[in-house]
Amino acid sequence: MPLIEQLNKTLADAMKARDQARLSPLRMLKAALMNREVERRRSLTEAEELQVVATLVKQHKESIEQFGKGGRQDLVDKEMAELAVLQTYLPPEVAIDDLDRIVSEVIAETGATTARDMGKVMKGVMARLAGAPVDGRAINELVRKRLAD
């Protein structure tokens, strides 16, 4: 079932249950998907839909970090609740062991030895993980650590 249909069903269920905690992020996601469709002037592919969800998840994670630094625990809690709802629409993240293996393989393939080769390695890793929800910062740190050894 396409994401927008699944989202409409979940949104209707949340409305019937008067679940305000789920309604807000669901409406936000639906609006983001509709806006992207209007931008593209066509229906979105599944990969494009997941990209929209991933963008919203990333924005929420950044907001949580900023609100935490600002001492606004009330907003951190709200963002975390919304983040949990949004993450249900993403496939599970790649395990750290798999990331480590992929980074090792790409380093071996590219012959990278120093931090100067980081761009080649990151490009190769991201190409292999295309479509999978991964944290770019975590990959960056892993590659940096591997090339520093």
Legacy VTK file of the C-alpha trace (Angstrom):
# vtk DataFile Version 3.0
C-alpha trace
ASCII
DATASET POLYDATA
POINTS 149 float
0.000 0.000 0.000
1.434 3.426 -0.915
2.581 5.547 2.001
-0.019 8.268 1.452
-2.865 5.704 1.633
-1.397 4.156 4.765
-0.989 7.645 6.221
-4.606 8.575 5.448
-5.849 5.439 7.206
-3.657 6.071 10.257
-4.724 9.715 10.305
-8.404 8.739 10.257
-7.828 6.257 13.095
-6.017 8.907 15.154
-8.873 11.369 14.549
-11.464 8.823 15.655
-9.423 8.069 18.771
-8.876 11.809 19.392
-5.163 11.091 19.751
-3.674 14.596 19.562
-0.134 13.305 20.126
-0.268 11.338 16.856
-2.405 13.770 14.865
0.144 16.573 14.755
3.066 14.611 13.246
0.747 12.711 10.906
-0.727 15.931 9.552
2.769 17.390 9.207
3.899 14.345 7.240
0.860 14.404 4.988
1.382 18.106 4.263
5.068 17.520 3.468
4.187 14.670 1.097
1.498 16.707 -0.626
3.831 19.697 -0.972
6.514 17.511 -2.553
3.940 16.113 -4.993
2.937 19.647 -5.965
6.608 20.584 -6.425
7.239 17.564 -8.660
3.851 17.853 -10.432
3.404 14.083 -10.245
2.897 11.291 -7.748
5.924 10.469 -5.643
7.829 7.229 -5.922
8.282 5.116 -2.816
11.903 6.265 -2.521
10.832 9.917 -2.718
8.196 9.346 -0.043
10.790 7.788 2.247
13.100 10.714 1.560
10.402 13.135 2.759
9.918 11.098 5.931
13.686 10.926 6.489
13.938 14.701 6.116
11.269 15.253 8.756
12.968 12.756 11.079
16.285 14.572 10.649
14.624 17.931 11.374
13.083 16.540 14.552
16.413 15.117 15.716
18.071 18.496 15.162
15.248 20.242 17.022
15.625 17.857 19.948
19.330 18.644 20.100
18.736 22.402 19.995
15.919 22.374 22.534
18.073 20.227 24.814
20.877 22.784 24.639
18.358 25.513 25.390
17.036 23.721 28.454
13.514 23.329 27.041
12.662 19.830 28.218
8.969 20.356 27.449
9.758 20.893 23.768
12.266 18.024 23.760
9.547 15.677 25.026
7.069 16.913 22.408
9.593 16.508 19.569
10.580 13.036 20.786
6.946 11.920 20.785
6.489 13.230 17.241
9.765 11.614 16.172
8.564 8.226 17.429
5.432 8.513 15.272
7.405 9.541 12.174
9.957 6.756 12.563
7.229 4.144 12.192
7.103 5.100 8.487
10.802 4.375 7.924
12.404 0.975 7.468
14.708 -0.039 10.322
18.137 1.610 10.359
21.195 -0.318 9.254
22.908 -2.080 12.168
26.274 -0.715 13.307
27.944 -4.054 12.518
26.703 -3.873 8.933
27.864 -0.251 8.666
31.287 -1.226 9.953
31.529 -4.048 7.403
30.447 -1.805 4.516
32.935 0.918 5.506
35.734 -1.675 5.631
34.799 -3.007 2.202
34.671 0.448 0.625
38.008 1.432 2.175
39.557 -1.751 0.734
37.987 -1.151 -2.698
39.065 2.480 -2.944
42.499 1.924 -1.423
41.888 4.782 1.000
44.597 5.278 3.596
44.378 8.847 4.868
41.748 11.397 5.832
42.209 12.955 2.387
40.448 9.912 0.931
37.391 10.434 3.125
35.280 11.846 0.294
35.788 8.767 -1.889
34.928 6.454 0.984
31.823 8.426 2.018
30.598 8.476 -1.576
31.016 4.705 -1.873
29.365 3.978 1.465
26.404 6.247 0.776
25.969 4.684 -2.685
25.740 1.229 -1.116
23.279 2.428 1.487
21.071 4.322 -0.971
17.475 4.240 0.195
18.345 2.925 3.648
17.771 5.271 6.574
21.217 5.912 8.014
22.729 8.618 10.147
25.286 10.434 8.010
27.091 11.709 11.095
27.585 8.187 12.413
29.001 7.057 9.076
31.245 10.127 8.915
32.633 9.424 12.396
33.159 5.750 11.588
35.030 6.541 8.352
37.095 9.254 10.072
38.058 6.847 12.861
38.980 4.078 10.400
41.143 6.372 8.260
42.912 7.813 11.315
44.198 4.380 12.394
LINES 1 150
149 0 1 2 3 4 5 6 7 8 9 10 11 12 13 14 15 16 17 18 19 20 21 22 23 24 25 26 27 28 29 30 31 32 33 34 35 36 37 38 39 40 41 42 43 44 45 46 47 48 49 50 51 52 53 54 55 56 57 58 59 60 61 62 63 64 65 66 67 68 69 70 71 72 73 74 75 76 77 78 79 80 81 82 83 84 85 86 87 88 89 90 91 92 93 94 95 96 97 98 99 100 101 102 103 104 105 106 107 108 109 110 111 112 113 114 115 116 117 118 119 120 121 122 123 124 125 126 127 128 129 130 131 132 133 134 135 136 137 138 139 140 141 142 143 144 145 146 147 148
